[in-house]
Amino acid sequence: MDGLIETGLAILEWGQRLGLIAAAIAFLIGGYFLILGGDRGRPKAIGWFIGAAVGLVIVMGAYGLAEGIDGNIKF
């Protein structure tokens, strides 16, 4: 059972790194739209910024939730 838990946590850590990279790219795209987007750039940038922030919170929260469950439930 410990091997399964460790595998799940390793997958979550890998997903967390991937989510961090994706959020950084989304923030960069949002910044591009904000600076060079002209009149329609600001609404597009806000969407990218909100999406990146929400995705980052979900990815980081998933690992915290898994750690909390792992610490509280014993088989």
N, C-alpha and C positions, 0 to 999 in steps of 0.2 A: 504494500500500500504506500510505503514511503517513496518508492520509485515513481509511482504514478503522480503523487503530489509534487515531487521535484520536477518531473517532466512538465506538468501543468504550469508551475511557476516559471520554468525556463521558457516556455512558449509565451507566457505573459510578458516576461522581460524582453524577449525578442520583439514582440508586438509593440511594447512600449517604446523601444528604440525606433522602430519603423514609424510609429505615430508621431514621435518627436521630430523626425526628419520631415514627415509630411506636413506637420504644422508649421515648421520653419519655411518650407517651400510655399505654403499657402500665405504666410505673412509676407513673404517676398513678392508674391503675385499681387497681393493687396496693396503693398507699397508702390509697386509699379503702376497700378491703376490710379492710385491716389496722386502720384506725382505727374505722370504722363497721360492720364486718361481724359483730360479736358473737362468739359461740362458734365459728362456722364461718368467720369472716373470715380468721383466720391461715393455715389451709391453702390457701385460695383465693389469698391474697396471695402466699404463697411460690411458687405456680405461676406467677403473673403475673410476679413478680420474676425467676425462673429463665428463663422464656420470653423476657423482654425482654433479659436479659443474654446469653443464647445467640444470639438474633437479632442483637444488636448486634455480637457477636464475629464472626459469620458475614459480616455486611455489611462491616464494616471489614477483615476478612481477605481478602475477595474483591478489594478494590481493591489491597491490598498484594501479593497474588498476581499480579494483572494487571501491576502495575508491575514486579515481579521478572521475570516472563516477558518483558515488553517489553524490559527491559534486557539480558537474556541471549540472546535469540534474534534473529538478524539474517537477513533474507532477501536 
